[in-house]
Amino acid sequence: MKTDLIPAPVRSWLYGIATALIPLLSAYGIISEQTAPLWIALAGAILATGTALAYRPTRAQKQDEKGD
């Protein structure tokens, strides 16, 4: 069973985009300098949480392993 919500290459691309785009948005005054670190933290939290959720053990998987 494939559990990737966001495949690793896409996550890597999104991290790069987020860490480049957010400072640019701040430099052009679209987001404030005070909130830019919060936006980067949010992007990291979403991408990291998606990975953690994809690989967490579930009760159904544990029961399947016992039944084999």
PQR file with spaces between the fields and no chain letter, atoms N, CA, C, O and H, PARSE charges and radii, in Angstrom:
ATOM       1  N    MET     1       0.836   -1.185    0.000 -0.4000 1.5000
ATOM       2  CA   MET     1       0.000    0.000    0.000 -0.0000 2.0000
ATOM       3  C    MET     1       0.882    1.250    0.000  0.5500 1.7000
ATOM       4  O    MET     1       1.763    1.392    0.848 -0.5500 1.4000
ATOM       5  N    LYS     2       0.646    2.133   -0.932 -0.4000 1.5000
ATOM       6  CA   LYS     2       1.417    3.369   -1.029 -0.0000 2.0000
ATOM       7  C    LYS     2       0.810    4.407   -0.095  0.5500 1.7000
ATOM       8  O    LYS     2      -0.396    4.653   -0.133 -0.5500 1.4000
ATOM       9  H    LYS     2      -0.069    2.017   -1.621  0.4000 1.0000
ATOM      10  N    THR     3       1.655    5.022    0.752 -0.4000 1.5000
ATOM      11  CA   THR     3       1.155    5.957    1.763 -0.0000 2.0000
ATOM      12  C    THR     3       1.601    7.390    1.546  0.5500 1.7000
ATOM      13  O    THR     3       1.326    8.248    2.386 -0.5500 1.4000
ATOM      14  H    THR     3       2.634    4.822    0.783  0.4000 1.0000
ATOM      15  N    ASP     4       2.275    7.673    0.452 -0.4000 1.5000
ATOM      16  CA   ASP     4       2.742    9.041    0.214 -0.0000 2.0000
ATOM      17  C    ASP     4       1.575    9.974   -0.084  0.5500 1.7000
ATOM      18  O    ASP     4       0.906    9.833   -1.107 -0.5500 1.4000
ATOM      19  H    ASP     4       2.498    6.977   -0.230  0.4000 1.0000
ATOM      20  N    LEU     5       1.335   10.916    0.802 -0.4000 1.5000
ATOM      21  CA   LEU     5       0.362   11.965    0.504 -0.0000 2.0000
ATOM      22  C    LEU     5       0.973   12.951   -0.469  0.5500 1.7000
ATOM      23  O    LEU     5       0.340   13.367   -1.440 -0.5500 1.4000
ATOM      24  H    LEU     5       1.878   11.031    1.634  0.4000 1.0000
ATOM      25  N    ILE     6       2.216   13.318   -0.193 -0.4000 1.5000
ATOM      26  CA   ILE     6       2.987   14.185   -1.080 -0.0000 2.0000
ATOM      27  C    ILE     6       4.308   13.471   -1.325  0.5500 1.7000
ATOM      28  O    ILE     6       5.100   13.323   -0.394 -0.5500 1.4000
ATOM      29  H    ILE     6       2.730   12.980    0.595  0.4000 1.0000
ATOM      30  N    PRO     7       4.568   13.028   -2.537 -0.5600 1.5000
ATOM      31  CA   PRO     7       5.821   12.307   -2.818  0.2800 2.0000
ATOM      32  C    PRO     7       7.052   13.151   -2.461  0.5500 1.7000
ATOM      33  O    PRO     7       7.015   14.380   -2.518 -0.5500 1.4000
ATOM      34  N    ALA     8       8.124   12.477   -2.100 -0.4000 1.5000
ATOM      35  CA   ALA     8       9.351   13.145   -1.651 -0.0000 2.0000
ATOM      36  C    ALA     8       9.861   14.201   -2.639  0.5500 1.7000
ATOM      37  O    ALA     8      10.224   15.292   -2.201 -0.5500 1.4000
ATOM      38  H    ALA     8       8.155   11.478   -2.054  0.4000 1.0000
ATOM      39  N    PRO     9       9.907   13.932   -3.948 -0.5600 1.5000
ATOM      40  CA   PRO     9      10.391   14.974   -4.867  0.2800 2.0000
ATOM      41  C    PRO     9       9.509   16.224   -4.856  0.5500 1.7000
ATOM      42  O    PRO     9      10.006   17.343   -4.977 -0.5500 1.4000
ATOM      43  N    VAL    10       8.207   16.026   -4.710 -0.4000 1.5000
ATOM      44  CA   VAL    10       7.291   17.170   -4.664 -0.0000 2.0000
ATOM      45  C    VAL    10       7.487   17.950   -3.374  0.5500 1.7000
ATOM      46  O    VAL    10       7.489   19.181   -3.392 -0.5500 1.4000
ATOM      47  H    VAL    10       7.803   15.117   -4.612  0.4000 1.0000
ATOM      48  N    ARG    11       7.653   17.248   -2.250 -0.4000 1.5000
ATOM      49  CA   ARG    11       7.922   17.925   -0.971 -0.0000 2.0000
ATOM      50  C    ARG    11       9.197   18.753   -1.058  0.5500 1.7000
ATOM      51  O    ARG    11       9.231   19.892   -0.593 -0.5500 1.4000
ATOM      52  H    ARG    11       7.652   16.248   -2.236  0.4000 1.0000
ATOM      53  N    SER    12      10.237   18.192   -1.647 -0.4000 1.5000
ATOM      54  CA   SER    12      11.495   18.926   -1.793 -0.0000 2.0000
ATOM      55  C    SER    12      11.280   20.183   -2.629  0.5500 1.7000
ATOM      56  O    SER    12      11.797   21.250   -2.299 -0.5500 1.4000
ATOM      57  H    SER    12      10.209   17.267   -2.025  0.4000 1.0000
ATOM      58  N    TRP    13      10.525   20.057   -3.700 -0.4000 1.5000
ATOM      59  CA   TRP    13      10.243   21.205   -4.562 -0.0000 2.0000
ATOM      60  C    TRP    13       9.442   22.253   -3.792  0.5500 1.7000
ATOM      61  O    TRP    13       9.736   23.445   -3.886 -0.5500 1.4000
ATOM      62  H    TRP    13      10.105   19.190   -3.969  0.4000 1.0000
ATOM      63  N    LEU    14       8.431   21.818   -3.030 -0.4000 1.5000
ATOM      64  CA   LEU    14       7.606   22.760   -2.267 -0.0000 2.0000
ATOM      65  C    LEU    14       8.405   23.485   -1.190  0.5500 1.7000
ATOM      66  O    LEU    14       8.208   24.681   -0.972 -0.5500 1.4000
ATOM      67  H    LEU    14       8.193   20.850   -2.954  0.4000 1.0000
ATOM      68  N    TYR    15       9.313   22.766   -0.510 -0.4000 1.5000
ATOM      69  CA   TYR    15      10.174   23.427    0.482 -0.0000 2.0000
ATOM      70  C    TYR    15      10.993   24.528   -0.185  0.5500 1.7000
ATOM      71  O    TYR    15      11.102   25.636    0.339 -0.5500 1.4000
ATOM      72  H    TYR    15       9.473   21.795   -0.687  0.4000 1.0000
ATOM      73  N    GLY    16      11.560   24.216   -1.331 -0.4000 1.5000
ATOM      74  CA   GLY    16      12.368   25.207   -2.047 -0.0000 2.0000
ATOM      75  C    GLY    16      11.557   26.406   -2.486  0.5500 1.7000
ATOM      76  O    GLY    16      12.009   27.545   -2.368 -0.5500 1.4000
ATOM      77  H    GLY    16      11.471   23.315   -1.756  0.4000 1.0000
ATOM      78  N    ILE    17      10.362   26.158   -2.991 -0.4000 1.5000
ATOM      79  CA   ILE    17       9.487   27.251   -3.421 -0.0000 2.0000
ATOM      80  C    ILE    17       9.093   28.113   -2.230  0.5500 1.7000
ATOM      81  O    ILE    17       9.155   29.340   -2.303 -0.5500 1.4000
ATOM      82  H    ILE    17       9.995   25.233   -3.087  0.4000 1.0000
ATOM      83  N    ALA    18       8.688   27.478   -1.133 -0.4000 1.5000
ATOM      84  CA   ALA    18       8.246   28.230    0.051 -0.0000 2.0000
ATOM      85  C    ALA    18       9.372   29.084    0.620  0.5500 1.7000
ATOM      86  O    ALA    18       9.158   30.245    0.972 -0.5500 1.4000
ATOM      87  H    ALA    18       8.638   26.481   -1.073  0.4000 1.0000
ATOM      88  N    THR    19      10.568   28.514    0.711 -0.4000 1.5000
ATOM      89  CA   THR    19      11.672   29.271    1.304 -0.0000 2.0000
ATOM      90  C    THR    19      12.203   30.351    0.378  0.5500 1.7000
ATOM      91  O    THR    19      12.915   31.248    0.830 -0.5500 1.4000
ATOM      92  H    THR    19      10.741   27.572    0.425  0.4000 1.0000
ATOM      93  N    ALA    20      11.876   30.290   -0.900 -0.4000 1.5000
ATOM      94  CA   ALA    20      12.249   31.363   -1.818 -0.0000 2.0000
ATOM      95  C    ALA    20      11.127   32.390   -1.970  0.5500 1.7000
ATOM      96  O    ALA    20      11.384   33.592   -2.025 -0.5500 1.4000
ATOM      97  H    ALA    20      11.298   29.562   -1.267  0.4000 1.0000
ATOM      98  N    LEU    21       9.902   31.918   -2.036 -0.4000 1.5000
ATOM      99  CA   LEU    21       8.767   32.794   -2.285 -0.0000 2.0000
ATOM     100  C    LEU    21       8.430   33.696   -1.094  0.5500 1.7000
ATOM     101  O    LEU    21       8.131   34.876   -1.276 -0.5500 1.4000
ATOM     102  H    LEU    21       9.694   30.941   -1.991  0.4000 1.0000
ATOM     103  N    ILE    22       8.475   33.158    0.094 -0.4000 1.5000
ATOM     104  CA   ILE    22       8.076   33.942    1.270 -0.0000 2.0000
ATOM     105  C    ILE    22       8.990   35.144    1.499  0.5500 1.7000
ATOM     106  O    ILE    22       8.481   36.236    1.752 -0.5500 1.4000
ATOM     107  H    ILE    22       8.717   32.199    0.242  0.4000 1.0000
ATOM     108  N    PRO    23      10.304   34.998    1.424 -0.5600 1.5000
ATOM     109  CA   PRO    23      11.138   36.204    1.542  0.2800 2.0000
ATOM     110  C    PRO    23      10.893   37.221    0.424  0.5500 1.7000
ATOM     111  O    PRO    23      10.962   38.428    0.656 -0.5500 1.4000
ATOM     112  N    LEU    24      10.607   36.734   -0.787 -0.4000 1.5000
ATOM     113  CA   LEU    24      10.292   37.660   -1.884 -0.0000 2.0000
ATOM     114  C    LEU    24       8.995   38.418   -1.608  0.5500 1.7000
ATOM     115  O    LEU    24       8.918   39.624   -1.838 -0.5500 1.4000
ATOM     116  H    LEU    24      10.551   35.754   -0.975  0.4000 1.0000
ATOM     117  N    LEU    25       7.989   37.719   -1.120 -0.4000 1.5000
ATOM     118  CA   LEU    25       6.734   38.378   -0.771 -0.0000 2.0000
ATOM     119  C    LEU    25       6.943   39.426    0.308  0.5500 1.7000
ATOM     120  O    LEU    25       6.308   40.481    0.293 -0.5500 1.4000
ATOM     121  H    LEU    25       8.052   36.739   -0.933  0.4000 1.0000
ATOM     122  N    SER    26       7.831   39.132    1.240 -0.4000 1.5000
ATOM     123  CA   SER    26       8.152   40.084    2.302 -0.0000 2.0000
ATOM     124  C    SER    26       8.911   41.285    1.742  0.5500 1.7000
ATOM     125  O    SER    26       8.639   42.424    2.121 -0.5500 1.4000
ATOM     126  H    SER    26       8.346   38.275    1.252  0.4000 1.0000
ATOM     127  N    ALA    27       9.850   41.036    0.853 -0.4000 1.5000
ATOM     128  CA   ALA    27      10.642   42.119    0.286 -0.0000 2.0000
ATOM     129  C    ALA    27       9.786   43.083   -0.535  0.5500 1.7000
ATOM     130  O    ALA    27      10.047   44.286   -0.552 -0.5500 1.4000
ATOM     131  H    ALA    27      10.072   40.111    0.546  0.4000 1.0000
ATOM     132  N    TYR    28       8.777   42.564   -1.206 -0.4000 1.5000
ATOM     133  CA   TYR    28       7.890   43.408   -2.000 -0.0000 2.0000
ATOM     134  C    TYR    28       6.719   43.979   -1.198  0.5500 1.7000
ATOM     135  O    TYR    28       5.849   44.650   -1.753 -0.5500 1.4000
ATOM     136  H    TYR    28       8.565   41.587   -1.192  0.4000 1.0000
ATOM     137  N    GLY    29       6.701   43.712    0.098 -0.4000 1.5000
ATOM     138  CA   GLY    29       5.686   44.293    0.967 -0.0000 2.0000
ATOM     139  C    GLY    29       4.326   43.621    0.917  0.5500 1.7000
ATOM     140  O    GLY    29       3.344   44.172    1.415 -0.5500 1.4000
ATOM     141  H    GLY    29       7.407   43.167    0.550  0.4000 1.0000
ATOM     142  N    ILE    30       4.255   42.440    0.323 -0.4000 1.5000
ATOM     143  CA   ILE    30       2.984   41.730    0.251 -0.0000 2.0000
ATOM     144  C    ILE    30       2.649   41.109    1.607  0.5500 1.7000
ATOM     145  O    ILE    30       1.492   41.098    2.027 -0.5500 1.4000
ATOM     146  H    ILE    30       5.052   41.993   -0.083  0.4000 1.0000
ATOM     147  N    ILE    31       3.673   40.596    2.282 -0.4000 1.5000
ATOM     148  CA   ILE    31       3.506   40.154    3.667 -0.0000 2.0000
ATOM     149  C    ILE    31       4.527   40.907    4.505  0.5500 1.7000
ATOM     150  O    ILE    31       5.569   41.314    3.991 -0.5500 1.4000
ATOM     151  H    ILE    31       4.613   40.605    1.940  0.4000 1.0000
ATOM     152  N    SER    32       4.245   41.095    5.769 -0.4000 1.5000
ATOM     153  CA   SER    32       5.153   41.881    6.606 -0.0000 2.0000
ATOM     154  C    SER    32       6.365   41.054    7.036  0.5500 1.7000
ATOM     155  O    SER    32       6.326   39.824    7.045 -0.5500 1.4000
ATOM     156  H    SER    32       3.398   40.765    6.187  0.4000 1.0000
ATOM     157  N    GLU    33       7.426   41.748    7.387 -0.4000 1.5000
ATOM     158  CA   GLU    33       8.636   41.075    7.856 -0.0000 2.0000
ATOM     159  C    GLU    33       8.385   40.304    9.145  0.5500 1.7000
ATOM     160  O    GLU    33       9.047   39.301    9.414 -0.5500 1.4000
ATOM     161  H    GLU    33       7.458   42.748    7.380  0.4000 1.0000
ATOM     162  N    GLN    34       7.436   40.768    9.936 -0.4000 1.5000
ATOM     163  CA   GLN    34       7.127   40.099   11.195 -0.0000 2.0000
ATOM     164  C    GLN    34       6.388   38.775   10.972  0.5500 1.7000
ATOM     165  O    GLN    34       6.546   37.839   11.756 -0.5500 1.4000
ATOM     166  H    GLN    34       6.898   41.583    9.718  0.4000 1.0000
ATOM     167  N    THR    35       5.591   38.693    9.920 -0.4000 1.5000
ATOM     168  CA   THR    35       4.825   37.467    9.696 -0.0000 2.0000
ATOM     169  C    THR    35       5.518   36.469    8.765  0.5500 1.7000
ATOM     170  O    THR    35       5.091   35.317    8.681 -0.5500 1.4000
ATOM     171  H    THR    35       5.462   39.452    9.283  0.4000 1.0000
ATOM     172  N    ALA    36       6.560   36.877    8.076 -0.4000 1.5000
ATOM     173  CA   ALA    36       7.256   35.978    7.146 -0.0000 2.0000
ATOM     174  C    ALA    36       7.755   34.703    7.835  0.5500 1.7000
ATOM     175  O    ALA    36       7.550   33.615    7.297 -0.5500 1.4000
ATOM     176  H    ALA    36       6.907   37.813    8.143  0.4000 1.0000
ATOM     177  N    PRO    37       8.405   34.795    9.007 -0.5600 1.5000
ATOM     178  CA   PRO    37       8.834   33.549    9.664  0.2800 2.0000
ATOM     179  C    PRO    37       7.658   32.641   10.028  0.5500 1.7000
ATOM     180  O    PRO    37       7.794   31.418   10.032 -0.5500 1.4000
ATOM     181  N    LEU    38       6.518   33.235   10.329 -0.4000 1.5000
ATOM     182  CA   LEU    38       5.337   32.435   10.655 -0.0000 2.0000
ATOM     183  C    LEU    38       4.831   31.684    9.430  0.5500 1.7000
ATOM     184  O    LEU    38       4.393   30.539    9.538 -0.5500 1.4000
ATOM     185  H    LEU    38       6.408   34.229   10.326  0.4000 1.0000
ATOM     186  N    TRP    39       4.891   32.326    8.265 -0.4000 1.5000
ATOM     187  CA   TRP    39       4.469   31.664    7.035 -0.0000 2.0000
ATOM     188  C    TRP    39       5.404   30.510    6.684  0.5500 1.7000
ATOM     189  O    TRP    39       4.957   29.455    6.234 -0.5500 1.4000
ATOM     190  H    TRP    39       5.247   33.257    8.177  0.4000 1.0000
ATOM     191  N    ILE    40       6.705   30.716    6.893 -0.4000 1.5000
ATOM     192  CA   ILE    40       7.662   29.626    6.634 -0.0000 2.0000
ATOM     193  C    ILE    40       7.423   28.481    7.610  0.5500 1.7000
ATOM     194  O    ILE    40       7.467   27.314    7.223 -0.5500 1.4000
ATOM     195  H    ILE    40       7.068   31.573    7.258  0.4000 1.0000
ATOM     196  N    ALA    41       7.171   28.812    8.870 -0.4000 1.5000
ATOM     197  CA   ALA    41       6.880   27.768    9.857 -0.0000 2.0000
ATOM     198  C    ALA    41       5.603   27.015    9.492  0.5500 1.7000
ATOM     199  O    ALA    41       5.533   25.796    9.651 -0.5500 1.4000
ATOM     200  H    ALA    41       7.135   29.760    9.185  0.4000 1.0000
ATOM     201  N    LEU    42       4.607   27.729    9.010 -0.4000 1.5000
ATOM     202  CA   LEU    42       3.359   27.079    8.597 -0.0000 2.0000
ATOM     203  C    LEU    42       3.598   26.121    7.431  0.5500 1.7000
ATOM     204  O    LEU    42       3.102   24.995    7.438 -0.5500 1.4000
ATOM     205  H    LEU    42       4.665   28.719    8.881  0.4000 1.0000
ATOM     206  N    ALA    43       4.347   26.564    6.444 -0.4000 1.5000
ATOM     207  CA   ALA    43       4.644   25.695    5.300 -0.0000 2.0000
ATOM     208  C    ALA    43       5.390   24.444    5.752  0.5500 1.7000
ATOM     209  O    ALA    43       5.077   23.336    5.318 -0.5500 1.4000
ATOM     210  H    ALA    43       4.750   27.479    6.438  0.4000 1.0000
ATOM     211  N    GLY    44       6.371   24.624    6.620 -0.4000 1.5000
ATOM     212  CA   GLY    44       7.116   23.472    7.143 -0.0000 2.0000
ATOM     213  C    GLY    44       6.229   22.536    7.945  0.5500 1.7000
ATOM     214  O    GLY    44       6.342   21.315    7.834 -0.5500 1.4000
ATOM     215  H    GLY    44       6.626   25.525    6.973  0.4000 1.0000
ATOM     216  N    ALA    45       5.349   23.109    8.750 -0.4000 1.5000
ATOM     217  CA   ALA    45       4.454   22.285    9.562 -0.0000 2.0000
ATOM     218  C    ALA    45       3.501   21.481    8.686  0.5500 1.7000
ATOM     219  O    ALA    45       3.250   20.307    8.959 -0.5500 1.4000
ATOM     220  H    ALA    45       5.257   24.101    8.840  0.4000 1.0000
ATOM     221  N    ILE    46       2.979   22.094    7.653 -0.4000 1.5000
ATOM     222  CA   ILE    46       2.052   21.381    6.766 -0.0000 2.0000
ATOM     223  C    ILE    46       2.772   20.254    6.032  0.5500 1.7000
ATOM     224  O    ILE    46       2.267   19.133    5.960 -0.5500 1.4000
ATOM     225  H    ILE    46       3.183   23.047    7.432  0.4000 1.0000
ATOM     226  N    LEU    47       3.943   20.549    5.490 -0.4000 1.5000
ATOM     227  CA   LEU    47       4.672   19.528    4.739 -0.0000 2.0000
ATOM     228  C    LEU    47       5.182   18.418    5.654  0.5500 1.7000
ATOM     229  O    LEU    47       5.117   17.243    5.293 -0.5500 1.4000
ATOM     230  H    LEU    47       4.352   21.460    5.548  0.4000 1.0000
ATOM     231  N    ALA    48       5.684   18.774    6.827 -0.4000 1.5000
ATOM     232  CA   ALA    48       6.194   17.757    7.753 -0.0000 2.0000
ATOM     233  C    ALA    48       5.060   16.935    8.346  0.5500 1.7000
ATOM     234  O    ALA    48       5.196   15.724    8.516 -0.5500 1.4000
ATOM     235  H    ALA    48       5.737   19.729    7.120  0.4000 1.0000
ATOM     236  N    THR    49       3.955   17.574    8.659 -0.4000 1.5000
ATOM     237  CA   THR    49       2.822   16.839    9.220 -0.0000 2.0000
ATOM     238  C    THR    49       2.250   15.882    8.193  0.5500 1.7000
ATOM     239  O    THR    49       1.857   14.768    8.538 -0.5500 1.4000
ATOM     240  H    THR    49       3.844   18.558    8.520  0.4000 1.0000
ATOM     241  N    GLY    50       2.198   16.291    6.963 -0.4000 1.5000
ATOM     242  CA   GLY    50       1.727   15.386    5.910 -0.0000 2.0000
ATOM     243  C    GLY    50       2.591   14.143    5.818  0.5500 1.7000
ATOM     244  O    GLY    50       2.076   13.041    5.627 -0.5500 1.4000
ATOM     245  H    GLY    50       2.518   17.196    6.683  0.4000 1.0000
ATOM     246  N    THR    51       3.879   14.306    5.950 -0.4000 1.5000
ATOM     247  CA   THR    51       4.791   13.165    5.921 -0.0000 2.0000
ATOM     248  C    THR    51       4.579   12.281    7.137  0.5500 1.7000
ATOM     249  O    THR    51       4.523   11.057    7.017 -0.5500 1.4000
ATOM     250  H    THR    51       4.297   15.201    6.105  0.4000 1.0000
ATOM     251  N    ALA    52       4.460   12.896    8.307 -0.4000 1.5000
ATOM     252  CA   ALA    52       4.260   12.117    9.531 -0.0000 2.0000
ATOM     253  C    ALA    52       2.945   11.341    9.485  0.5500 1.7000
ATOM     254  O    ALA    52       2.892   10.182    9.897 -0.5500 1.4000
ATOM     255  H    ALA    52       4.505   13.890    8.404  0.4000 1.0000
ATOM     256  N    LEU    53       1.902   11.966    8.994 -0.4000 1.5000
ATOM     257  CA   LEU    53       0.607   11.275    8.901 -0.0000 2.0000
ATOM     258  C    LEU    53       0.658   10.120    7.912  0.5500 1.7000
ATOM     259  O    LEU    53       0.017    9.090    8.123 -0.5500 1.4000
ATOM     260  H    LEU    53       1.944   12.908    8.659  0.4000 1.0000
ATOM     261  N    ALA    54       1.405   10.282    6.852 -0.4000 1.5000
ATOM     262  CA   ALA    54       1.494    9.228    5.851 -0.0000 2.0000
ATOM     263  C    ALA    54       2.192    7.990    6.383  0.5500 1.7000
ATOM     264  O    ALA    54       1.891    6.881    5.942 -0.5500 1.4000
ATOM     265  H    ALA    54       1.925   11.118    6.680  0.4000 1.0000
ATOM     266  N    TYR    55       3.102    8.149    7.307 -0.4000 1.5000
ATOM     267  CA   TYR    55       3.895    7.026    7.786 -0.0000 2.0000
ATOM     268  C    TYR    55       3.550    6.583    9.198  0.5500 1.7000
ATOM     269  O    TYR    55       4.271    5.769    9.774 -0.5500 1.4000
ATOM     270  H    TYR    55       3.347    9.050    7.665  0.4000 1.0000
ATOM     271  N    ARG    56       2.463    7.098    9.774 -0.4000 1.5000
ATOM     272  CA   ARG    56       2.107    6.684   11.124 -0.0000 2.0000
ATOM     273  C    ARG    56       1.497    5.299   11.082  0.5500 1.7000
ATOM     274  O    ARG    56       0.781    4.955   10.142 -0.5500 1.4000
ATOM     275  H    ARG    56       1.877    7.759    9.306  0.4000 1.0000
ATOM     276  N    PRO    57       1.782    4.503   12.101 -0.5600 1.5000
ATOM     277  CA   PRO    57       1.153    3.179   12.147  0.2800 2.0000
ATOM     278  C    PRO    57      -0.329    3.325   12.496  0.5500 1.7000
ATOM     279  O    PRO    57      -0.716    4.198   13.273 -0.5500 1.4000
ATOM     280  N    THR    58      -1.125    2.476   11.922 -0.4000 1.5000
ATOM     281  CA   THR    58      -2.553    2.508   12.223 -0.0000 2.0000
ATOM     282  C    THR    58      -2.983    1.164   12.787  0.5500 1.7000
ATOM     283  O    THR    58      -2.303    0.153   12.609 -0.5500 1.4000
ATOM     284  H    THR    58      -0.810    1.767   11.291  0.4000 1.0000
ATOM     285  N    ARG    59      -4.102    1.168   13.456 -0.4000 1.5000
ATOM     286  CA   ARG    59      -4.606   -0.072   14.051 -0.0000 2.0000
ATOM     287  C    ARG    59      -4.876   -1.118   12.970  0.5500 1.7000
ATOM     288  O    ARG    59      -4.582   -2.295   13.177 -0.5500 1.4000
ATOM     289  H    ARG    59      -4.654    1.989   13.601  0.4000 1.0000
ATOM     290  N    ALA    60      -5.420   -0.723   11.836 -0.4000 1.5000
ATOM     291  CA   ALA    60      -5.732   -1.672   10.761 -0.0000 2.0000
ATOM     292  C    ALA    60      -4.474   -2.359   10.249  0.5500 1.7000
ATOM     293  O    ALA    60      -4.488   -3.560    9.978 -0.5500 1.4000
ATOM     294  H    ALA    60      -5.658    0.234   11.668  0.4000 1.0000
ATOM     295  N    GLN    61      -3.393   -1.612   10.115 -0.4000 1.5000
ATOM     296  CA   GLN    61      -2.143   -2.210    9.650 -0.0000 2.0000
ATOM     297  C    GLN    61      -1.628   -3.208   10.675  0.5500 1.7000
ATOM     298  O    GLN    61      -1.141   -4.274   10.297 -0.5500 1.4000
ATOM     299  H    GLN    61      -3.381   -0.637   10.334  0.4000 1.0000
ATOM     300  N    LYS    62      -1.722   -2.895   11.950 -0.4000 1.5000
ATOM     301  CA   LYS    62      -1.234   -3.804   12.987 -0.0000 2.0000
ATOM     302  C    LYS    62      -2.042   -5.094   12.993  0.5500 1.7000
ATOM     303  O    LYS    62      -1.476   -6.173   13.169 -0.5500 1.4000
ATOM     304  H    LYS    62      -2.117   -2.030   12.257  0.4000 1.0000
ATOM     305  N    GLN    63      -3.377   -5.000   12.801 -0.4000 1.5000
ATOM     306  CA   GLN    63      -4.216   -6.176   12.775 -0.0000 2.0000
ATOM     307  C    GLN    63      -3.906   -7.022   11.545  0.5500 1.7000
ATOM     308  O    GLN    63      -3.900   -8.250   11.630 -0.5500 1.4000
ATOM     309  H    GLN    63      -3.836   -4.124   12.659  0.4000 1.0000
ATOM     310  N    ASP    64      -3.649   -6.389   10.411 -0.4000 1.5000
ATOM     311  CA   ASP    64      -3.297   -7.125    9.202 -0.0000 2.0000
ATOM     312  C    ASP    64      -2.004   -7.902    9.384  0.5500 1.7000
ATOM     313  O    ASP    64      -1.884   -9.031    8.909 -0.5500 1.4000
ATOM     314  H    ASP    64      -3.654   -5.391   10.342  0.4000 1.0000
ATOM     315  N    GLU    65      -1.036   -7.305   10.069 -0.4000 1.5000
ATOM     316  CA   GLU    65       0.246   -7.969   10.299 -0.0000 2.0000
ATOM     317  C    GLU    65       0.066   -9.173   11.210  0.5500 1.7000
ATOM     318  O    GLU    65       0.733  -10.189   11.014 -0.5500 1.4000
ATOM     319  H    GLU    65      -1.134   -6.388   10.456  0.4000 1.0000
ATOM     320  N    LYS    66      -0.815   -9.088   12.197 -0.4000 1.5000
ATOM     321  CA   LYS    66      -1.061  -10.231   13.089 -0.0000 2.0000
ATOM     322  C    LYS    66      -1.771  -11.352   12.364  0.5500 1.7000
ATOM     323  O    LYS    66      -1.552  -12.522   12.674 -0.5500 1.4000
ATOM     324  H    LYS    66      -1.357   -8.263   12.356  0.4000 1.0000
ATOM     325  N    GLY    67      -2.619  -11.019   11.403 -0.4000 1.5000
ATOM     326  CA   GLY    67      -3.373  -12.016   10.679 -0.0000 2.0000
ATOM     327  C    GLY    67      -2.554  -12.772    9.651  0.5500 1.7000
ATOM     328  O    GLY    67      -2.955  -13.854    9.223 -0.5500 1.4000
ATOM     329  H    GLY    67      -2.798  -10.068   11.150  0.4000 1.0000
ATOM     330  N    ASP    68      -1.426  -12.233    9.250 -0.4000 1.5000
ATOM     331  CA   ASP    68      -0.594  -12.878    8.208 -0.0000 2.0000
ATOM     332  C    ASP    68       0.137  -14.081    8.721  0.5500 1.7000
ATOM     333  O    ASP    68       0.870  -14.724    7.971 -0.5500 1.4000
ATOM     334  H    ASP    68      -1.100  -11.354    9.598  0.4000 1.0000
